[in-house]
Amino acid sequence: MEFGRYYEQLEVGTVYQHWPGRTISEYDNTLFALLSMNQNPLFIDAEYARSQPFGRRPVLDTLVFSLTVGMSVADTTGKAIANLGYDIVIFERPLFPGDSLYAESEVLEKRESASKPDRGIVTIETRAYNQNRERILVLRRKYLAPKRGAS
């Protein structure tokens, strides 16, 4: 299997189903909260979280974001020269420990670089879902993709 894609391999409208998915554990959530220094008791104190609107600890949105982007790399940006930025990031519903996360990316746009002929700019939309196919997250980003044969 090839890791990532060159500019020429990306077609507008193509949807890549990222595999495998990832089941998020309580440990994953707690560890990420501590590693990212997120001290919000909603994420690290189960008793406190029971008194909040969800009634339990949700998975940190930044963990969901990180995993979703990571899942997309093998199919899309694995050869990227640079990530240019995120246009939108929308969290549509929470994910909870024990849920599984799945993702797909669609190529929305591509154009050749005006200043460097060995690369192009690609826009993708990545969507994350839980195990019930309920959408959790939508993000759009642009990146520089090398052309095949570029050094």
C-alpha positions in Angstrom: 0.0 0.0 0.0 1.2 3.5 -0.9 1.4 6.0 2.0 -0.3 9.3 1.0 -0.9 10.5 -2.6 0.7 12.7 -5.1 -1.1 15.7 -6.5 -1.9 13.9 -9.8 -3.5 11.0 -7.9 -6.1 13.1 -6.2 -9.4 13.6 -8.1 -12.0 16.1 -7.0 -15.1 14.3 -5.7 -13.2 11.2 -4.6 -14.0 10.0 -1.1 -11.5 7.9 0.8 -12.8 5.7 3.6 -10.1 5.6 6.3 -9.4 2.3 8.0 -9.1 1.1 10.6 -11.4 2.9 13.0 -10.4 3.6 16.7 -12.3 2.7 19.8 -11.7 5.4 22.5 -11.1 4.1 26.1 -11.4 5.9 29.4 -7.6 5.6 29.6 -7.1 7.3 26.2 -9.4 10.2 27.3 -7.7 10.7 30.7 -4.2 10.4 29.3 -4.9 12.9 26.5 -6.5 15.3 29.1 -3.4 15.1 31.2 -0.9 15.2 28.3 -2.6 18.3 26.9 -2.9 19.9 30.3 -6.7 20.2 30.1 -7.7 20.4 33.7 -11.4 20.7 33.1 -13.1 18.4 35.6 -15.6 17.4 32.9 -12.8 15.2 31.3 -11.0 13.9 34.4 -13.6 13.6 37.2 -16.3 11.1 36.6 -18.3 12.1 39.6 -18.3 15.8 38.5 -19.2 14.8 34.9 -22.3 12.9 36.2 -23.7 16.2 37.4 -23.3 17.9 34.0 -25.6 17.8 31.0 -24.2 14.7 29.3 -24.3 12.8 32.6 -20.9 11.3 31.9 -17.4 12.2 30.7 -17.2 13.0 27.0 -14.1 12.5 24.9 -12.0 15.6 24.6 -12.8 17.3 21.3 -9.1 17.9 20.6 -8.5 14.1 20.9 -11.3 13.5 18.4 -9.8 16.1 16.1 -6.3 14.6 16.4 -7.4 11.1 15.8 -9.6 12.1 12.8 -6.7 14.0 11.2 -4.3 11.1 11.9 -6.7 8.6 10.3 -6.7 10.6 7.1 -2.9 10.8 6.6 -2.3 7.4 5.0 -4.9 8.1 2.3 -4.4 11.8 1.7 -1.6 13.9 3.2 1.1 11.2 3.7 3.2 12.8 1.1 2.3 16.4 1.9 5.0 19.1 1.8 3.0 21.2 4.3 -0.3 21.6 6.0 -1.6 25.1 5.0 -4.4 25.4 7.5 -7.9 24.5 8.6 -10.8 26.4 7.1 -13.5 24.9 9.3 -13.7 22.6 12.3 -17.2 21.8 13.5 -18.0 19.4 16.3 -21.5 18.2 15.8 -22.0 15.8 18.7 -20.0 14.3 21.5 -18.1 11.1 21.5 -17.9 9.0 24.7 -15.4 6.5 26.0 -16.3 3.1 24.6 -17.4 4.7 21.3 -15.6 3.9 18.0 -14.4 6.7 15.7 -14.4 6.3 11.9 -13.5 8.8 9.2 -13.6 9.6 5.5 -12.1 12.4 3.4 -13.4 13.9 0.2 -11.2 15.9 -2.2 -13.1 19.2 -2.7 -10.7 21.2 -4.8 -7.2 21.2 -6.3 -5.1 23.7 -8.1 -1.5 24.0 -9.2 0.8 26.2 -7.3 1.3 29.6 -9.1 4.8 29.9 -7.8 6.2 26.4 -7.8 5.4 24.0 -10.6 6.4 20.9 -8.6 3.3 21.0 -6.3 -0.3 21.8 -6.0 -2.8 23.0 -3.3 -5.5 20.5 -2.3 -8.6 21.1 -0.2 -10.2 18.2 1.5 -13.1 17.7 3.9 -12.8 15.1 6.5 -15.8 13.8 8.3 -15.7 11.7 11.5 -18.5 9.3 12.6 -19.2 7.1 15.6 -20.1 3.4 15.4 -23.8 4.3 14.7 -22.7 6.4 11.7 -23.7 9.6 13.5 -21.5 12.5 12.3 -19.2 13.7 15.1 -16.9 16.2 13.4 -16.4 17.9 10.0 -13.2 19.7 9.1 -11.8 21.3 6.0 -8.1 21.9 5.3 -5.7 22.8 2.6 -2.3 21.3 2.1 0.6 21.3 -0.4 0.8 18.0 -2.3 4.0 17.2 -4.3 3.7 16.3 -8.0 5.0 12.8 -8.9 8.7 13.0 -9.7 9.3 16.2 -7.8 12.3 16.2 -5.6 
